[in-house]
Amino acid sequence: MQEPTFLILTALAAGPQHGYGVITDVARISDGQVRLRAGTLYAAFDRLQDEGMIAEDREEIVDGRVRRYYRLTGDGAARLAAEAERMRRHAKAATTRLRAIGSGGAA
């Protein structure tokens, strides 16, 4: 799973959000290292909907514009959990090996 996808799903794990909310949440989660553009986000939303990982939750009209909210599905939550576990195992292996060479993981 690509990092932006992981972060989008992580943002939606907090509850339904609209596009701008996801963009700002992803920036916050990644400490500003990942900044999604609207076009990239909405293309990802389309793909994730097609894959059954997210779904439209509701729409609101704000200042005359439609604001669409998306939510994580059960399949999306399961996929996010599996990816988080995979990443945890990889980080543990790296940390163990760094300790073995005396680095301790410190930069």
Secondary structure, DSSP 4 states (H G I P E B T S, - for coil): --HHHHHHHHHHTTS-EEHHHHHHHHHHHTTTS----HHHHHHHHHHHHHTTSEEEEEEEEETTEEEEEEEE-HHHHHHHHHHHHHHHHHHHHHHHHHHHTT-TT--
